[in-house]
């Protein structure tokens, strides 16, 4: 049975959903009717009301037009409160809060670092602490958000996670040697789970130089969605052409991947070298 994290009743995202349902029912509108005005599906409206989907700015604006100022609720202000919450950039929340938790299969490619879903707290903390203008509060919020993401791996029915990591990552120092050893112990332990697979990719793999990305296969006929990384802003999309392009690149990179058994031996060897 899937474990769904408890939602904070005081959070603006929960308030957004509560007010949406209250006003919708008061206006005697179905979820399908609201969906047609928002330009989305009934399922997406249901998830907004349950606070399992983050609203977009256009959602908020259209709801304010639909229910009017006389409703006493400003969905635009609630949206601003949601996006002002700490723990990660706004553009990433739709992925971390909506895509990853519902995905059946997650495929990832990381040419530079251990992927976030598999990072230890100390590895992640060191990364965040070296960001420009990092403060102790911001770093702590980012670390906590990253650890929350990883809860999907502890569910009774977790997604299948297929990870490709460039061989150079095993030798890229993040923190002291102890941090690296702890991180490799984490990889060797988590791969014992049947839902997690890790393969190391030959460093001569040129198709992987374009950057990190993730591919999510979703249930209920929802489209495959990707997250492509960049230093300034990641890109989350289900656009068919972009998704197809990333899927093709993933397969091109996978051709350069060592079998999992050989990959784990490479991780074990790298761990011994971090002394």
VEXDREN-2710 file (C-alpha; in Angstrom, 1 decimal):
% VEXDREN-2710
k/r/px/py/pz
1/UNK/0.0/0.0/0.0
2/UNK/1.4/3.4/-1.0
3/UNK/2.2/5.8/1.8
4/UNK/1.0/9.3/1.1
5/UNK/2.8/12.0/3.2
6/UNK/0.6/14.0/5.5
7/UNK/-0.2/17.5/4.3
8/UNK/0.2/20.6/6.5
9/UNK/-3.3/22.0/6.9
10/UNK/-1.7/25.5/7.4
11/UNK/0.1/25.4/4.1
12/UNK/-1.0/27.9/1.3
13/UNK/-1.2/25.0/-1.1
14/UNK/-3.7/23.2/1.1
15/UNK/-5.6/26.5/1.6
16/UNK/-5.7/26.9/-2.2
17/UNK/-7.3/23.5/-2.6
18/UNK/-9.8/24.0/0.3
19/UNK/-11.0/27.3/-1.1
20/UNK/-11.3/26.0/-4.6
21/UNK/-13.5/23.1/-3.5
22/UNK/-15.6/25.4/-1.3
23/UNK/-16.2/28.0/-4.0
24/UNK/-16.8/25.3/-6.7
25/UNK/-19.4/23.5/-4.6
26/UNK/-21.1/26.8/-3.6
27/UNK/-21.4/27.7/-7.3
28/UNK/-22.7/24.2/-8.0
29/UNK/-19.9/23.5/-10.5
30/UNK/-18.5/20.1/-11.2
31/UNK/-14.7/19.5/-11.3
32/UNK/-15.1/18.9/-15.0
33/UNK/-16.7/22.3/-15.4
34/UNK/-13.9/24.0/-13.6
35/UNK/-11.4/22.0/-15.6
36/UNK/-12.8/23.3/-18.9
37/UNK/-12.3/26.9/-17.7
38/UNK/-8.8/26.2/-16.6
39/UNK/-7.9/24.3/-19.7
40/UNK/-6.9/21.2/-17.9
41/UNK/-8.4/17.8/-16.9
42/UNK/-10.8/16.9/-14.2
43/UNK/-8.1/14.8/-12.6
44/UNK/-5.9/17.9/-12.4
45/UNK/-8.6/19.9/-10.7
46/UNK/-9.1/17.0/-8.2
47/UNK/-5.4/17.1/-7.4
48/UNK/-5.5/20.9/-6.9
49/UNK/-8.3/20.4/-4.4
50/UNK/-6.4/17.6/-2.6
51/UNK/-3.2/19.7/-2.6
52/UNK/-1.3/17.0/-4.4
53/UNK/-0.7/19.4/-7.4
54/UNK/0.8/22.8/-7.3
55/UNK/-1.3/25.5/-9.1
56/UNK/0.2/27.5/-11.9
57/UNK/0.0/31.3/-12.1
58/UNK/-2.6/30.9/-14.9
59/UNK/-4.7/28.6/-12.7
60/UNK/-4.8/31.2/-10.0
61/UNK/-5.7/34.0/-12.4
62/UNK/-8.4/32.1/-14.1
63/UNK/-9.9/31.0/-10.8
64/UNK/-10.0/34.6/-9.7
65/UNK/-11.9/35.5/-12.9
66/UNK/-14.2/32.6/-12.5
67/UNK/-15.3/33.3/-8.9
68/UNK/-14.8/37.0/-8.8
69/UNK/-13.6/39.4/-6.0
70/UNK/-16.9/38.9/-4.2
71/UNK/-15.8/35.5/-3.2
72/UNK/-13.4/37.0/-0.6
73/UNK/-10.6/34.8/-1.8
74/UNK/-7.6/35.8/-3.9
75/UNK/-6.1/32.7/-5.6
76/UNK/-3.4/35.0/-7.0
77/UNK/-2.2/35.9/-3.5
78/UNK/-2.3/32.2/-2.4
79/UNK/-0.2/31.4/-5.4
80/UNK/2.3/34.0/-4.4
81/UNK/2.5/32.5/-0.9
82/UNK/3.0/29.0/-2.4
83/UNK/5.9/30.1/-4.6
84/UNK/7.5/32.1/-1.7
85/UNK/7.9/28.9/0.3
86/UNK/11.5/27.7/0.9
87/UNK/13.0/24.4/-0.2
88/UNK/13.8/24.8/-3.8
89/UNK/13.2/26.9/-7.0
90/UNK/9.6/27.3/-8.1
91/UNK/10.1/25.7/-11.4
92/UNK/11.3/22.5/-9.8
93/UNK/8.4/22.1/-7.4
94/UNK/6.0/20.8/-10.1
95/UNK/8.5/18.0/-10.7
96/UNK/9.3/17.2/-7.0
97/UNK/5.8/17.5/-5.8
98/UNK/3.7/16.3/-8.7
99/UNK/5.8/14.2/-11.2
100/UNK/8.2/12.2/-9.1
101/UNK/5.6/11.1/-6.4
102/UNK/3.2/9.7/-9.1
103/UNK/5.8/8.3/-11.5
104/UNK/5.9/4.6/-12.3
105/UNK/9.3/4.7/-13.8
106/UNK/12.1/7.3/-13.4
107/UNK/15.1/7.3/-15.7
108/UNK/18.0/9.7/-15.0
109/UNK/21.3/10.7/-16.5
110/UNK/23.9/12.6/-14.5
111/UNK/27.2/13.6/-16.0
112/UNK/28.5/15.6/-13.1
113/UNK/27.1/14.6/-9.8
114/UNK/25.4/11.8/-7.9
115/UNK/21.7/12.3/-8.7
116/UNK/19.6/14.1/-6.0
117/UNK/17.4/11.1/-5.3
118/UNK/20.4/9.1/-4.2
119/UNK/22.5/11.7/-2.4
120/UNK/23.3/11.5/1.2
121/UNK/22.5/14.4/3.4
122/UNK/26.1/15.4/3.9
123/UNK/26.9/15.2/0.1
124/UNK/23.8/17.4/-0.6
125/UNK/24.7/19.8/2.1
126/UNK/28.2/20.3/0.8
127/UNK/26.9/21.0/-2.7
128/UNK/24.3/23.5/-1.5
129/UNK/26.7/25.3/0.9
130/UNK/29.0/26.1/-2.1
131/UNK/26.3/27.8/-4.1
132/UNK/26.7/31.6/-4.6
133/UNK/25.2/33.7/-1.8
134/UNK/24.3/30.5/0.2
135/UNK/23.1/31.2/3.7
136/UNK/22.8/28.6/6.5
137/UNK/19.0/29.0/6.4
138/UNK/18.8/28.5/2.6
139/UNK/21.1/25.5/2.7
140/UNK/19.1/23.9/5.4
141/UNK/15.8/24.4/3.5
142/UNK/17.4/22.9/0.4
143/UNK/18.8/19.9/2.2
144/UNK/15.4/19.2/3.9
145/UNK/13.6/19.5/0.5
146/UNK/16.1/17.0/-1.1
147/UNK/15.6/14.5/1.7
148/UNK/11.8/14.8/1.4
149/UNK/12.1/14.0/-2.3
150/UNK/13.8/10.7/-1.4
151/UNK/10.8/9.5/0.6
152/UNK/9.3/8.1/-2.6
153/UNK/12.0/5.4/-2.5
154/UNK/10.8/4.2/0.9
155/UNK/7.2/3.6/-0.2
156/UNK/5.8/0.1/-0.3
157/UNK/5.3/0.5/-4.0
158/UNK/8.1/2.9/-5.1
159/UNK/8.8/3.8/-8.7
160/UNK/11.3/1.9/-10.8
161/UNK/14.4/4.1/-10.8
162/UNK/17.0/3.5/-13.5
163/UNK/20.1/5.6/-13.0
164/UNK/22.9/6.3/-15.4
165/UNK/26.0/8.1/-13.9
166/UNK/29.1/9.2/-15.7
167/UNK/32.3/7.4/-14.5
168/UNK/33.9/10.8/-13.8
169/UNK/31.4/11.4/-11.0
170/UNK/33.1/8.6/-8.9
171/UNK/36.3/10.7/-8.8
172/UNK/34.8/14.2/-8.4
173/UNK/35.5/15.3/-4.9
174/UNK/32.5/16.6/-3.0
175/UNK/33.5/17.4/0.6
176/UNK/36.1/15.3/2.4
177/UNK/36.9/11.7/1.6
178/UNK/34.5/10.6/4.4
179/UNK/31.7/12.3/2.5
180/UNK/32.5/10.3/-0.6
181/UNK/32.8/7.0/1.2
182/UNK/29.4/7.6/2.9
183/UNK/27.9/8.5/-0.5
184/UNK/29.2/5.3/-2.2
185/UNK/28.0/3.2/0.8
186/UNK/24.6/4.7/0.1
187/UNK/24.7/3.7/-3.6
188/UNK/25.8/0.2/-2.8
189/UNK/23.1/-0.2/-0.2
190/UNK/20.2/1.3/-2.1
191/UNK/20.9/-0.8/-5.2
192/UNK/20.0/-3.8/-3.2
193/UNK/16.4/-2.7/-3.6
194/UNK/14.7/-4.3/-6.6
195/UNK/13.3/-1.0/-7.7
196/UNK/16.7/0.7/-8.1
197/UNK/19.3/0.2/-10.8
198/UNK/22.6/2.0/-11.2
199/UNK/24.9/1.8/-14.2
200/UNK/28.1/3.7/-14.7
201/UNK/28.7/5.2/-18.1
202/UNK/32.0/5.2/-19.9
203/UNK/33.6/8.7/-19.8
204/UNK/34.0/8.7/-23.6
205/UNK/30.3/8.9/-24.0
206/UNK/29.9/12.2/-26.0
207/UNK/26.0/12.1/-26.2
208/UNK/26.0/12.7/-22.5
209/UNK/27.8/16.0/-22.6
210/UNK/24.5/17.9/-23.3
211/UNK/23.6/17.8/-19.5
212/UNK/21.6/16.0/-16.9
213/UNK/18.0/15.1/-17.3
214/UNK/15.2/12.8/-15.9
215/UNK/12.4/11.0/-17.7
216/UNK/9.2/10.1/-15.8
217/UNK/6.6/7.6/-17.0
218/UNK/3.3/8.4/-15.4
219/UNK/0.2/6.3/-14.8
220/UNK/-3.4/6.6/-16.1
221/UNK/-2.4/7.6/-19.6
222/UNK/-0.7/10.8/-18.6
223/UNK/2.1/11.8/-21.0
224/UNK/5.8/11.0/-20.4
225/UNK/7.4/14.1/-18.8
226/UNK/11.0/15.2/-18.7
227/UNK/13.1/17.4/-16.5
228/UNK/16.2/18.9/-18.3
229/UNK/18.7/20.6/-16.0
230/UNK/20.6/23.9/-16.5
231/UNK/22.5/26.2/-14.1
232/UNK/19.9/28.9/-14.2
233/UNK/16.5/27.1/-14.6
234/UNK/15.4/23.6/-15.2
235/UNK/12.8/22.8/-17.8
236/UNK/9.8/20.5/-17.1
237/UNK/7.7/19.6/-20.1
238/UNK/5.6/16.9/-21.7
239/UNK/6.1/18.3/-25.2
240/UNK/6.1/15.3/-27.5
241/UNK/9.1/16.4/-29.6
242/UNK/11.2/17.4/-26.6
243/UNK/10.4/14.2/-24.8
244/UNK/11.2/12.1/-27.8
245/UNK/14.5/13.9/-28.2
246/UNK/15.5/13.2/-24.5
247/UNK/14.4/9.6/-24.7
248/UNK/16.6/9.1/-27.8
249/UNK/19.5/10.7/-26.0
250/UNK/19.0/8.5/-23.0
251/UNK/19.1/5.4/-25.2
252/UNK/22.3/6.7/-26.9
253/UNK/23.9/7.2/-23.5
254/UNK/22.7/3.8/-22.2
255/UNK/24.7/2.1/-25.0
256/UNK/27.9/3.3/-23.3
257/UNK/26.8/2.0/-19.8
258/UNK/28.5/-0.9/-18.1
259/UNK/26.4/-3.8/-16.9
260/UNK/25.1/-3.2/-13.3
261/UNK/27.4/-5.9/-11.8
262/UNK/30.5/-4.3/-13.4
263/UNK/29.2/-0.8/-12.4
264/UNK/28.9/-1.8/-8.7
265/UNK/32.5/-3.1/-8.8
266/UNK/33.5/0.3/-10.1
267/UNK/31.7/2.0/-7.2
268/UNK/33.3/-0.4/-4.7
269/UNK/36.8/0.3/-6.2
270/UNK/36.2/4.1/-6.1
271/UNK/35.1/3.9/-2.5
272/UNK/38.4/2.2/-1.5
273/UNK/40.3/4.9/-3.3
274/UNK/38.7/7.7/-1.1
275/UNK/40.9/7.3/1.9
END
